Amino acid sequence: MREKIYSIYLSKCFFLLICFNAFSQKEIYKKDFVFDQNFKSEELSGSLTILGEDVVLSTSDHKLYSLRKDDGKINWQIFAGNKLNSSLYDYENTFFHSGIENDIAYSSQYNLKTGDKIQKLSIESINSKPHFLNNVIYCTALADGGKLMAYNLEENKVIWSKNIGFGVEKQPIFLKDKIIANAEDDNWFEIDYNGNFLKSKSKKHTYLDTTKISIKNYKFLTHDGKEITQEFLKKNKLFHYDYQTRTSNTNTFILTENQLLVLGNNRKTVLQLNLEKEFAADNFDPYLYTAILATTPESVWFCCQNKLIHYDYKNKKNLRKVDLTKWNPHQVVLESRTIWLISKNDGQLYALDFEPDQRTADEIEAKANHYKCTEPDPKMIEAAKAIQEKNKKITKLENYEN
C-alpha cells in the first residue's frame, strides 16, 4: 500500500515538472508594424521602455509608438528621425528622445500622453540614465563632445557642463550631496550639484580641460561603495571586456557572456555561476542576447543564450527557465508575469505571458505548494482536489453560458 501511495505521489511530482515546462509562455499579442524598407535583422535598432501603463517603442522605421500594455493598442505614433537602442527616460509625464533633423542630432522632451514635442534641448543626446532635481536634469550627454552637465528644463538651457570625453558612456552615481562620474578610462571623480569638483584622499589626479582634479582608479562601485578593479575581475575569472552590472540594496550583480557573479557586502562572493555548464547549449553563442532584468533579495532574473533564467542565488538553484529562442530577442523587459521583447526575426514587439491563463497558473501554483516531493500530506491532497473540482464547475458554467 505504501509503495502504491509513493507511486501515485511521484507521478504527481512528474506531472508538476511537465506543467512548468509545457506552460512556459504564451503570446498575448504581436504587433505588425510595416517598416519602410526591407527588414534586416543584422541592422535592427530599437528599444522599448515601460512607462506607467504604456509601452513606448522606438522602431527600425525611425518612429516612436506608445502602446497600451494590456492589449497593445496604439495610443499615438510620431516620426522621431532616428533609430536607437538606448532606453527612453521619463520625468513627470514627459520623456526624452534623441533624433536627427537636417543631419543634425538633437534631444527633445515629449508629452508622454500625447506624443507632442514640448521642447528641443540644446544637447545632441542623453547618454546615461539621468537624475532629476528641482526641474534640473543631471546627466552625461553629447553637446559638442562628451559632457557631464546640469540642464534647466524650465529655462531650456545648460546650467553647467564639464568635458569628460568618452566618460560620457559611463553611468554616473548620484548621491545625496555629490555625483561620482567618469573622466575616461578607469578614472572617477567627485563633483557637487553646483558643478564644483571635490577633493579626495587619493594622490592621483588628471586634467579636465585645464582644471586639475582628484581621481580614483577602478572599474565601478558595488552597492556598498566598494571599488571593483580590473585585478578583482581577473581574480574572479571575469576576463571579458563586455560585462553588465546591476546593484540592489544588498548585492552587486556582474554578468558576462558565460559568468554570473553575485557579491554581498565587502565584495564577498555570494554566487559564481558558470553559465556554459549550468545552462549547456549545443552551440554557446556569445552574440546572443544577454542582460540582467530584475533582482530580489534572494533571486535574479537574467537572459542567457536566448533563455530567460530565474535563479535563486541564496540557495544556489535554478527556479525557472523560459526559452525565448523562437523570438530571438533583441531586447527584453520583464514585469510581473509579462515578458515584452523586440524580436530580431522581424523587428516586431511581442508580449508574452508565463502561463496560458490565470486559472492554469493558480492550479500549477497550488500543486507546487501542495505536491512537493516529500511525504504526502492528505490535507494538502484534499485541498488540491478541491481546487480542481472548483475549476471543473467553473468550466461547466462557462460552457452552459456559451
Sine and cosine of phi, psi and omega as CSV:
sin_phi,cos_phi,sin_psi,cos_psi,sin_omega,cos_omega
0.00,0.00,-0.70,0.72,0.02,-1.00
-0.87,0.49,-0.65,0.76,0.02,-1.00
-0.91,0.42,-0.60,0.80,-0.01,-1.00
-0.91,0.40,-0.66,0.75,0.02,-1.00
-0.88,0.48,-0.72,0.70,0.01,-1.00
-0.91,0.42,-0.58,0.82,0.03,-1.00
-0.89,0.46,-0.71,0.70,0.03,-1.00
-0.90,0.44,-0.66,0.75,-0.04,-1.00
-0.91,0.41,-0.67,0.74,0.03,-1.00
-0.91,0.42,-0.59,0.81,0.04,-1.00
-0.90,0.43,-0.57,0.82,0.05,-1.00
-0.92,0.38,-0.65,0.76,0.05,-1.00
-0.88,0.48,-0.67,0.74,0.01,-1.00
-0.91,0.43,-0.66,0.75,0.02,-1.00
-0.88,0.47,-0.63,0.78,0.02,-1.00
-0.88,0.48,-0.69,0.73,0.03,-1.00
-0.89,0.46,-0.65,0.76,0.03,-1.00
-0.88,0.48,-0.68,0.73,-0.02,-1.00
-0.86,0.51,-0.70,0.72,-0.06,-1.00
-0.90,0.43,-0.46,0.89,0.04,-1.00
-1.00,0.04,-0.64,0.77,-0.09,-1.00
-0.93,0.35,-0.61,0.80,-0.06,-1.00
-0.98,-0.22,0.75,0.66,-0.11,-0.99
-0.97,0.22,-0.58,0.81,0.01,-1.00
-0.27,-0.96,0.41,-0.91,0.05,-1.00
-0.58,-0.81,0.66,-0.75,0.04,-1.00
-0.95,0.30,0.84,-0.54,0.12,-0.99
-0.99,0.17,-0.74,0.68,0.11,-0.99
-0.34,-0.94,0.32,-0.95,0.09,-1.00
-0.74,-0.67,0.72,-0.69,0.05,-1.00
-1.00,0.05,0.49,-0.87,0.00,-1.00
-0.84,-0.54,0.94,0.34,0.05,-1.00
-0.95,0.30,0.63,-0.77,0.03,-1.00
-0.99,-0.15,0.94,-0.35,-0.03,-1.00
-0.99,0.12,0.51,-0.86,-0.08,-1.00
-0.94,0.35,-0.41,0.91,-0.04,-1.00
-0.78,-0.63,0.24,-0.97,0.01,-1.00
-0.86,0.51,0.77,-0.64,-0.08,-1.00
-0.96,0.29,0.72,-0.69,0.07,-1.00
-0.77,-0.64,0.89,-0.46,-0.10,-1.00
-0.88,0.47,-0.55,0.83,-0.03,-1.00
-0.95,0.31,-0.24,0.97,0.02,-1.00
-0.95,-0.31,0.22,0.98,-0.08,-1.00
-0.90,0.44,0.76,-0.65,0.18,-0.98
-0.76,-0.66,0.58,-0.81,0.01,-1.00
0.26,-0.97,0.39,-0.92,0.03,-1.00
-0.48,-0.88,0.48,-0.88,0.08,-1.00
-0.79,-0.61,0.59,-0.80,-0.02,-1.00
-0.67,-0.74,0.75,-0.66,0.07,-1.00
-1.00,0.07,0.88,-0.47,0.01,-1.00
-0.81,-0.58,0.99,-0.17,-0.03,-1.00
0.91,0.41,-0.82,-0.58,-0.02,-1.00
-1.00,-0.02,0.13,0.99,-0.10,-1.00
-0.82,-0.57,0.35,-0.94,0.15,-0.99
-0.94,-0.35,0.83,-0.55,0.08,-1.00
-0.97,-0.23,0.83,-0.56,-0.17,-0.99
-0.84,-0.54,0.77,-0.64,0.16,-0.99
-0.98,-0.19,0.80,-0.60,-0.12,-0.99
-0.90,-0.43,0.08,-1.00,-0.05,-1.00
-0.95,0.30,-0.13,0.99,0.02,-1.00
-0.98,-0.20,0.42,0.91,0.09,-1.00
0.92,0.40,0.41,0.91,-0.02,-1.00
-0.90,-0.43,0.38,-0.93,0.15,-0.99
-0.92,-0.40,0.70,-0.71,0.04,-1.00
-0.83,-0.56,0.61,-0.79,0.20,-0.98
-0.92,-0.39,0.82,-0.57,-0.03,-1.00
-0.82,-0.57,0.53,-0.85,0.09,-1.00
-0.96,0.29,0.69,-0.72,-0.04,-1.00
-0.91,0.41,-0.59,0.81,-0.15,-0.99
-0.95,0.31,-0.61,0.79,-0.07,-1.00
-0.75,-0.66,-0.01,1.00,0.05,-1.00
0.98,0.21,0.11,0.99,0.01,-1.00
-0.93,0.36,0.62,-0.78,-0.09,-1.00
-0.98,0.18,0.82,-0.57,0.09,-1.00
-0.98,0.19,-0.73,0.68,0.03,-1.00
-0.32,-0.95,0.31,-0.95,0.11,-0.99
-0.60,-0.80,0.59,-0.81,0.01,-1.00
-0.66,-0.75,0.40,-0.92,0.12,-0.99
-1.00,0.07,0.89,-0.45,-0.12,-0.99
-0.99,-0.10,-0.31,0.95,0.07,-1.00
0.99,0.13,0.16,0.99,-0.02,-1.00
-0.30,-0.95,0.49,-0.87,0.15,-0.99
-0.96,-0.26,0.66,-0.76,0.04,-1.00
-0.47,-0.88,0.42,-0.91,0.01,-1.00
-0.98,-0.18,-0.21,0.98,-0.06,-1.00
-0.98,0.20,0.37,-0.93,-0.01,-1.00
-0.96,0.29,0.38,-0.93,0.14,-0.99
-1.00,0.05,0.40,-0.92,-0.03,-1.00
-0.84,-0.54,0.74,-0.67,-0.08,-1.00
-0.96,-0.30,0.42,-0.91,0.02,-1.00
-0.35,-0.94,0.92,-0.39,0.09,-1.00
0.74,0.68,0.89,0.46,0.05,-1.00
0.90,0.44,0.37,0.93,0.13,-0.99
-0.76,-0.65,0.18,-0.98,0.11,-0.99
-0.53,-0.85,0.24,-0.97,-0.08,-1.00
-0.87,-0.50,0.64,-0.77,-0.02,-1.00
-0.56,-0.83,0.59,-0.81,0.01,-1.00
-0.99,-0.15,0.73,-0.68,-0.02,-1.00
-0.70,-0.71,-0.08,-1.00,0.02,-1.00
-0.73,-0.68,0.74,-0.67,0.04,-1.00
-0.68,-0.74,0.85,-0.52,-0.05,-1.00
0.82,0.58,0.68,0.73,0.03,-1.00
0.91,0.42,0.27,0.96,0.03,-1.00
-0.91,-0.41,0.81,-0.59,0.00,-1.00
-0.98,0.19,0.57,-0.82,0.02,-1.00
-0.39,-0.92,0.33,-0.94,0.11,-0.99
-0.92,-0.40,0.56,-0.83,0.00,-1.00
-0.72,-0.69,0.40,-0.91,0.10,-1.00
-0.97,-0.25,0.75,-0.66,-0.08,-1.00
-0.86,-0.51,0.43,-0.90,0.14,-0.99
-0.97,0.23,0.84,-0.54,-0.07,-1.00
-0.92,0.40,-0.54,0.84,-0.08,-1.00
-0.99,0.17,-0.52,0.85,-0.10,-1.00
-0.91,-0.42,-0.36,0.93,-0.09,-1.00
0.99,0.12,0.02,1.00,0.00,-1.00
-0.94,0.34,0.62,-0.78,0.05,-1.00
-0.97,0.23,0.80,-0.60,0.01,-1.00
-1.00,0.06,-0.75,0.66,0.01,-1.00
-0.27,-0.96,0.47,-0.88,0.11,-0.99
-1.00,-0.07,0.74,-0.67,-0.04,-1.00
-1.00,-0.02,0.33,-0.94,-0.01,-1.00
-1.00,0.04,0.66,0.75,0.06,-1.00
-0.65,-0.76,0.38,-0.92,-0.06,-1.00
-0.99,0.11,-0.74,0.68,-0.02,-1.00
-0.41,-0.91,0.49,-0.87,0.11,-0.99
-0.99,-0.11,0.87,-0.49,-0.21,-0.98
-0.98,-0.22,-0.02,1.00,0.05,-1.00
-0.47,-0.88,0.25,-0.97,-0.01,-1.00
-0.88,0.47,0.85,-0.53,-0.10,-1.00
-1.00,0.09,0.16,-0.99,0.07,-1.00
-0.84,-0.54,0.71,-0.70,-0.04,-1.00
-0.92,-0.40,0.70,-0.71,-0.01,-1.00
-0.47,-0.88,0.90,-0.43,0.04,-1.00
0.81,0.59,0.74,0.67,0.05,-1.00
0.90,0.43,0.37,0.93,0.10,-0.99
-0.90,-0.44,0.72,-0.70,0.05,-1.00
-0.98,-0.22,0.81,-0.59,0.07,-1.00
-0.95,-0.30,0.79,-0.61,-0.11,-0.99
-0.26,-0.97,0.18,-0.98,0.27,-0.96
-1.00,-0.08,0.62,-0.78,-0.11,-0.99
-0.42,-0.91,0.35,-0.94,0.15,-0.99
-1.00,-0.05,0.84,-0.55,0.05,-1.00
-0.41,-0.91,1.00,0.05,-0.14,-0.99
0.84,0.55,0.76,0.66,-0.04,-1.00
0.92,-0.40,0.11,-0.99,0.00,-1.00
-0.97,0.24,0.77,-0.64,-0.07,-1.00
-0.73,-0.68,0.52,-0.85,0.35,-0.94
-0.98,-0.22,0.79,-0.62,-0.14,-0.99
-0.56,-0.83,0.33,-0.94,0.20,-0.98
-0.91,-0.42,0.79,-0.62,-0.11,-0.99
-0.79,-0.62,0.83,-0.56,0.01,-1.00
-0.99,0.13,0.92,-0.40,-0.05,-1.00
-0.96,0.27,-0.55,0.83,-0.02,-1.00
-0.93,0.38,-0.67,0.75,-0.01,-1.00
-1.00,-0.07,-0.11,0.99,0.02,-1.00
0.81,0.59,0.84,0.54,0.02,-1.00
-0.41,-0.91,0.38,-0.92,0.04,-1.00
-0.97,0.26,0.76,-0.65,0.08,-1.00
-1.00,0.08,-0.78,0.63,0.11,-0.99
-0.45,-0.89,0.38,-0.92,0.05,-1.00
-0.48,-0.88,0.47,-0.88,0.03,-1.00
-0.78,-0.63,0.71,-0.71,0.04,-1.00
-0.96,0.29,0.87,-0.48,-0.01,-1.00
-0.82,-0.57,0.12,0.99,0.08,-1.00
0.83,0.55,-0.77,-0.64,-0.03,-1.00
-0.96,0.29,-0.08,1.00,0.13,-0.99
-0.90,0.44,-0.22,0.98,0.01,-1.00
-0.88,0.48,-0.39,0.92,-0.03,-1.00
-0.99,0.10,-0.17,0.99,-0.03,-1.00
-1.00,-0.09,0.67,-0.74,0.00,-1.00
-0.96,0.30,0.86,-0.52,0.09,-1.00
-0.94,0.34,0.29,-0.96,0.10,-1.00
-0.94,-0.33,0.85,-0.53,-0.05,-1.00
-0.98,-0.22,0.94,-0.34,0.03,-1.00
-0.98,-0.21,0.04,-1.00,-0.08,-1.00
-0.87,0.49,-0.66,0.75,-0.11,-0.99
-0.87,-0.50,0.07,1.00,-0.02,-1.00
-0.32,-0.95,0.23,-0.97,0.06,-1.00
-0.88,-0.47,0.71,-0.70,0.12,-0.99
-0.96,-0.28,0.88,-0.47,-0.11,-0.99
-0.76,-0.65,0.24,-0.97,-0.08,-1.00
-0.99,-0.17,0.66,-0.75,0.05,-1.00
-0.91,-0.42,0.78,0.63,-0.03,-1.00
0.96,0.28,0.41,-0.91,-0.02,-1.00
0.79,0.61,-0.72,-0.70,0.00,-1.00
-0.96,-0.28,0.48,0.88,-0.04,-1.00
-0.99,-0.13,0.85,-0.52,-0.03,-1.00
-0.86,-0.51,0.64,-0.77,0.00,-1.00
-0.76,-0.65,0.23,-0.97,0.00,-1.00
-0.89,-0.46,0.60,-0.80,-0.04,-1.00
-0.53,-0.85,0.55,-0.84,0.01,-1.00
-1.00,0.02,0.04,-1.00,-0.10,-0.99
-0.97,0.23,-0.06,1.00,0.11,-0.99
-0.99,-0.14,0.02,1.00,0.04,-1.00
1.00,0.00,0.28,0.96,0.01,-1.00
-1.00,-0.10,0.81,-0.59,0.04,-1.00
-0.92,0.39,0.61,-0.79,-0.01,-1.00
-0.95,-0.32,0.58,-0.82,0.03,-1.00
-1.00,0.08,0.49,-0.87,0.07,-1.00
-0.81,-0.59,0.09,-1.00,0.02,-1.00
-0.97,0.25,-0.20,0.98,0.00,-1.00
-0.91,0.41,0.62,-0.78,0.05,-1.00
-1.00,0.04,-0.10,0.99,-0.02,-1.00
-0.99,0.11,0.48,-0.88,0.02,-1.00
-0.47,-0.88,0.26,-0.97,0.12,-0.99
-0.54,-0.84,-0.04,-1.00,0.01,-1.00
-0.87,-0.50,0.74,-0.67,0.22,-0.98
-0.95,-0.30,0.93,-0.36,-0.23,-0.97
0.85,0.53,-0.89,-0.46,-0.01,-1.00
-0.95,-0.31,0.13,0.99,-0.05,-1.00
-1.00,-0.05,0.81,-0.58,0.04,-1.00
-0.99,0.12,0.80,-0.60,-0.06,-1.00
-0.77,-0.64,0.47,-0.88,0.07,-1.00
-0.98,0.22,0.64,-0.77,0.00,-1.00
-0.68,-0.73,0.32,-0.95,0.19,-0.98
-0.81,-0.59,0.51,-0.86,-0.05,-1.00
-0.96,-0.27,0.89,-0.45,0.10,-1.00
-0.21,-0.98,0.19,-0.98,0.00,-1.00
-0.98,0.18,-0.77,0.64,0.02,-1.00
-0.26,-0.97,0.13,-0.99,0.02,-1.00
-0.96,-0.26,0.54,-0.84,0.06,-1.00
-0.98,0.18,0.01,-1.00,0.00,-1.00
-0.88,0.48,-0.48,0.88,0.01,-1.00
-0.97,-0.25,0.38,0.93,0.15,-0.99
0.98,0.20,0.32,0.95,0.03,-1.00
-1.00,0.01,0.58,-0.82,-0.05,-1.00
-0.99,0.15,0.73,-0.68,0.11,-0.99
-0.95,-0.30,0.89,-0.46,-0.04,-1.00
-0.97,-0.23,0.16,-0.99,0.07,-1.00
-0.88,0.47,-0.60,0.80,0.02,-1.00
-0.89,0.45,-0.62,0.78,0.03,-1.00
-0.90,0.43,-0.67,0.74,0.00,-1.00
-0.90,0.44,-0.68,0.74,0.02,-1.00
-0.90,0.43,-0.66,0.75,0.01,-1.00
-0.87,0.49,-0.54,0.84,0.00,-1.00
-0.99,-0.12,0.33,0.94,0.11,-0.99
0.89,0.46,0.52,0.86,0.09,-1.00
-0.97,-0.22,0.98,0.20,-0.13,-0.99
-1.00,0.10,-0.32,0.95,-0.14,-0.99
-0.97,0.26,0.61,-0.79,-0.01,-1.00
-0.93,0.38,-0.66,0.75,-0.03,-1.00
-1.00,0.09,0.85,-0.52,0.09,-1.00
-0.50,-0.86,0.39,-0.92,0.04,-1.00
-0.89,-0.45,0.54,-0.84,0.03,-1.00
-0.79,-0.61,0.44,-0.90,0.08,-1.00
-0.45,-0.89,0.60,-0.80,0.01,-1.00
-0.83,-0.56,0.53,-0.85,0.18,-0.98
-0.88,-0.48,-0.16,-0.99,0.03,-1.00
-0.93,0.37,-0.39,0.92,-0.13,-0.99
-0.85,-0.52,-0.21,0.98,-0.11,-0.99
-0.58,-0.81,0.37,-0.93,0.15,-0.99
-0.87,-0.49,0.71,-0.70,-0.06,-1.00
-0.89,-0.46,0.75,-0.66,0.02,-1.00
-0.81,-0.59,0.84,-0.54,-0.06,-1.00
-0.84,-0.54,0.81,-0.59,0.16,-0.99
-0.91,-0.42,-0.12,-0.99,-0.02,-1.00
-0.91,0.41,-0.36,0.93,-0.04,-1.00
-0.66,-0.75,0.17,0.99,0.01,-1.00
-0.65,-0.76,0.58,-0.81,0.19,-0.98
-0.82,-0.57,0.85,-0.52,0.02,-1.00
-0.89,-0.46,0.80,-0.60,0.05,-1.00
-0.90,-0.44,0.82,-0.57,-0.03,-1.00
-0.93,-0.37,0.59,-0.81,0.14,-0.99
-0.99,-0.16,-0.38,-0.93,0.02,-1.00
-0.89,0.45,0.52,-0.85,0.02,-1.00
0.84,0.54,0.55,0.84,0.07,-1.00
0.89,0.45,0.37,0.93,0.03,-1.00
-0.95,0.32,0.76,-0.65,-0.02,-1.00
-0.96,0.28,0.88,-0.47,0.07,-1.00
-1.00,-0.02,-0.61,0.79,-0.01,-1.00
-0.43,-0.90,0.68,-0.73,0.21,-0.98
-0.76,-0.65,0.93,-0.38,-0.15,-0.99
-0.92,-0.40,0.83,-0.56,0.10,-0.99
-1.00,0.08,0.96,-0.29,-0.12,-0.99
-0.93,0.36,-0.53,0.84,0.01,-1.00
-0.91,0.42,-0.58,0.82,0.01,-1.00
-0.99,0.13,-0.67,0.74,-0.08,-1.00
-0.95,0.32,-0.61,0.79,-0.03,-1.00
-0.80,-0.59,0.93,0.36,-0.08,-1.00
-0.87,0.49,0.64,-0.77,0.05,-1.00
-0.76,-0.65,0.42,-0.91,0.01,-1.00
-0.85,0.52,-0.70,0.71,0.05,-1.00
-0.73,-0.68,0.96,-0.28,-0.02,-1.00
-0.97,0.26,0.95,-0.30,-0.11,-0.99
-0.98,-0.19,0.92,-0.40,-0.03,-1.00
-0.94,0.35,-0.19,0.98,-0.04,-1.00
-1.00,-0.07,-0.05,1.00,0.06,-1.00
-0.96,0.28,0.33,-0.94,-0.14,-0.99
-0.88,0.47,0.76,-0.65,0.02,-1.00
-0.72,-0.70,0.77,-0.63,-0.02,-1.00
-0.24,-0.97,0.53,-0.85,0.19,-0.98
-1.00,-0.04,0.83,-0.55,-0.13,-0.99
-0.97,-0.23,-0.65,0.76,-0.06,-1.00
-0.32,-0.95,0.42,-0.91,0.03,-1.00
-0.69,-0.72,0.43,-0.90,0.15,-0.99
-0.76,-0.65,0.09,-1.00,0.03,-1.00
-0.89,0.46,-0.21,0.98,-0.02,-1.00
-0.78,-0.62,-0.25,0.97,-0.11,-0.99
-0.61,-0.79,0.21,-0.98,0.01,-1.00
-0.65,-0.76,0.65,-0.76,0.14,-0.99
-0.98,-0.21,0.78,-0.63,0.05,-1.00
-0.51,-0.86,0.31,-0.95,0.05,-1.00
-0.96,-0.27,0.68,-0.73,0.02,-1.00
-0.47,-0.88,0.80,-0.60,0.03,-1.00
0.80,0.61,0.67,0.74,-0.01,-1.00
0.88,0.48,0.38,0.93,0.10,-0.99
-0.92,-0.40,0.69,-0.72,0.11,-0.99
-1.00,-0.04,0.89,-0.46,-0.13,-0.99
-0.93,-0.37,0.72,-0.69,0.16,-0.99
-0.92,-0.40,0.93,-0.37,-0.16,-0.99
-0.85,-0.52,0.76,-0.65,0.06,-1.00
-1.00,0.07,0.98,-0.18,-0.07,-1.00
-0.99,0.15,-0.27,0.96,0.07,-1.00
-0.96,0.28,-0.70,0.71,-0.03,-1.00
-0.98,-0.20,0.05,1.00,0.08,-1.00
0.81,0.59,0.86,0.51,0.06,-1.00
-0.50,-0.87,0.51,-0.86,0.02,-1.00
-0.99,0.16,0.78,-0.63,0.00,-1.00
-1.00,-0.07,-0.56,0.83,-0.05,-1.00
-0.28,-0.96,0.55,-0.84,0.08,-1.00
-0.70,-0.71,0.87,-0.49,0.00,-1.00
-0.93,-0.36,0.86,-0.51,-0.06,-1.00
-0.99,0.13,0.90,-0.44,0.00,-1.00
-0.96,-0.28,0.26,0.97,-0.06,-1.00
-0.84,0.55,-0.63,0.78,-0.01,-1.00
-0.82,0.57,-0.57,0.82,-0.07,-1.00
-0.99,-0.12,-0.24,0.97,0.05,-1.00
0.73,0.68,0.94,0.34,-0.20,-0.98
-0.92,0.39,0.63,-0.78,0.17,-0.99
-1.00,-0.09,-0.58,0.81,0.09,-1.00
-0.47,-0.88,0.58,-0.81,0.01,-1.00
-0.78,-0.63,0.69,-0.73,0.13,-0.99
-0.80,-0.60,0.76,-0.65,-0.06,-1.00
-0.93,-0.37,0.73,-0.68,0.06,-1.00
-0.53,-0.85,0.93,-0.36,-0.02,-1.00
0.83,0.56,-0.84,-0.54,-0.02,-1.00
-1.00,0.02,-0.03,1.00,-0.14,-0.99
-0.97,-0.25,0.68,-0.74,0.11,-0.99
-0.92,-0.38,0.87,-0.49,0.16,-0.99
-0.98,-0.21,0.67,-0.74,0.04,-1.00
-0.49,-0.87,0.47,-0.88,0.19,-0.98
-0.99,-0.17,0.79,-0.61,-0.06,-1.00
-1.00,-0.03,0.69,-0.73,0.11,-0.99
-0.95,0.32,-0.32,0.95,-0.04,-1.00
-0.92,0.40,-0.64,0.77,-0.09,-1.00
-0.63,-0.77,-0.01,1.00,0.00,-1.00
0.97,0.26,0.14,0.99,-0.08,-1.00
-1.00,0.01,0.32,-0.95,0.06,-1.00
-1.00,-0.04,0.74,-0.67,0.05,-1.00
-0.84,-0.54,0.59,-0.81,0.17,-0.98
-0.89,-0.45,0.81,-0.58,-0.04,-1.00
-0.87,-0.50,0.52,-0.85,0.09,-1.00
-0.93,-0.37,0.61,-0.79,0.04,-1.00
-0.88,0.48,-0.58,0.81,-0.06,-1.00
-0.84,-0.54,0.39,-0.92,-0.03,-1.00
-0.94,0.33,-0.46,0.89,0.04,-1.00
-0.28,-0.96,0.26,-0.97,-0.09,-1.00
-0.91,0.41,-0.61,0.79,-0.02,-1.00
-0.89,0.46,-0.70,0.71,0.03,-1.00
-0.90,0.44,-0.65,0.76,0.02,-1.00
-0.88,0.48,-0.68,0.74,0.00,-1.00
-0.90,0.43,-0.65,0.76,-0.02,-1.00
-0.92,0.39,-0.65,0.76,0.02,-1.00
-0.91,0.41,-0.64,0.76,0.01,-1.00
-0.90,0.43,-0.63,0.77,0.02,-1.00
-0.89,0.45,-0.66,0.75,0.01,-1.00
-0.93,0.36,-0.55,0.83,0.04,-1.00
-0.90,0.43,-0.59,0.81,-0.03,-1.00
-0.98,0.20,-0.58,0.81,-0.13,-0.99
-0.99,-0.13,-0.45,0.89,-0.07,-1.00
-0.94,-0.33,0.81,0.58,0.11,-0.99
-0.97,0.22,0.47,-0.88,-0.11,-0.99
-0.98,0.22,0.89,0.46,0.12,-0.99
-0.76,-0.65,-0.12,-0.99,0.01,-1.00
-0.84,0.55,0.81,-0.58,-0.06,-1.00
-0.89,0.45,0.65,-0.76,0.03,-1.00
-0.96,-0.27,0.90,-0.44,-0.04,-1.00
-0.83,0.56,-0.59,0.80,-0.01,-1.00
-0.92,0.40,-0.63,0.78,0.03,-1.00
-0.92,0.39,-0.64,0.77,0.01,-1.00
-0.89,0.45,-0.67,0.74,0.01,-1.00
-0.91,0.41,-0.60,0.80,0.02,-1.00
-0.90,0.44,-0.67,0.74,0.02,-1.00
-0.91,0.42,-0.64,0.77,0.03,-1.00
-0.89,0.45,-0.61,0.79,0.01,-1.00
-0.89,0.47,-0.64,0.77,0.03,-1.00
-0.91,0.42,-0.67,0.75,0.03,-1.00
-0.88,0.47,-0.69,0.73,0.00,-1.00
-0.90,0.43,-0.62,0.78,0.04,-1.00
-0.88,0.47,-0.69,0.73,0.01,-1.00
-0.92,0.40,-0.57,0.82,0.05,-1.00
-0.89,0.45,-0.67,0.74,0.01,-1.00
-0.90,0.43,-0.65,0.76,0.03,-1.00
-0.89,0.45,-0.66,0.75,0.01,-1.00
-0.89,0.46,-0.69,0.72,0.01,-1.00
-0.89,0.46,-0.66,0.75,0.01,-1.00
-0.90,0.43,-0.67,0.74,0.03,-1.00
-0.89,0.45,-0.66,0.75,0.04,-1.00
-0.89,0.45,-0.63,0.78,0.00,-1.00
-0.91,0.41,-0.68,0.73,-0.02,-1.00
-0.92,0.38,-0.52,0.85,0.02,-1.00
-0.98,0.20,0.00,0.00,0.00,0.00
